[in-house]
Amino acid sequence: MSIRKFILPAMLAASILAPAASFAEDRTIYVRHDPGGDLGLYQVKAQVVRELNLKVVIDGVCASACTMLIGVPSTQVCVTKRAKLRFHRARLKKHVPNGRAILREANRMMLASYPAGVRNWIQQRGGLTDKMLTMESADVMRLFHKCNEPMLVS
């Protein structure tokens, strides 16, 4: 077996867990402006949030892959009046063999991870496409638990 099969997952876990460990004291991750990124990394981050029972406070824009964080149990997520969610279809940065099947599965996995209210909201607007869908604060506040605002003042 190749050593790369062991080193790469360990490096990935360390890169995800190290930032999560810095939140261990108050056990809260604050999302204020997160443009997203690699879907796989956010999937791992969401799993770490679930397993460590961290709280996610969305206090600004959470876009693209960041929205994987709303798929953790609803008791772990709260939103402020500044929260906005932005969604689009999964994308590949370069051509890969079987790319269409990979993207189909990524889109299915993303939608399946979202709470039912979010899935319905996306479907009512035509589903995930290349066009960015923005869920404004009013809808976000309607679909998620509201955070205790005074605790967010720094």
HELIX and SHEET records of a PDB file:
HELIX    1   1 ARG A    4  ALA A   21  1                                  18    
HELIX    2   2 LEU A   39  GLU A   51  1                                  13    
HELIX    3   3 SER A   64  GLY A   71  5                                   8    
HELIX    4   4 SER A   74  GLN A   76  5                                   3    
HELIX    5   5 GLY A   99  SER A  113  1                                  15    
HELIX    6   6 ALA A  116  GLN A  124  1                                   9    
HELIX    7   7 SER A  137  LEU A  143  1                                   7    
HELIX    8   8 GLU A  149  LEU A  152  5                                   4    
SHEET    1   A 3 THR A  28  ASP A  34  0                                        
SHEET    2   A 3 LYS A  55  ALA A  63  1                                        
SHEET    3   A 3 VAL A  77  VAL A  79  1                                        
SHEET    1   B 4 THR A  28  ASP A  34  0                                        
SHEET    2   B 4 LYS A  55  ALA A  63  1                                        
SHEET    3   B 4 LYS A  84  PHE A  87  1                                        
SHEET    4   B 4 LEU A 133  MET A 135 -1                                        
END                                                                             
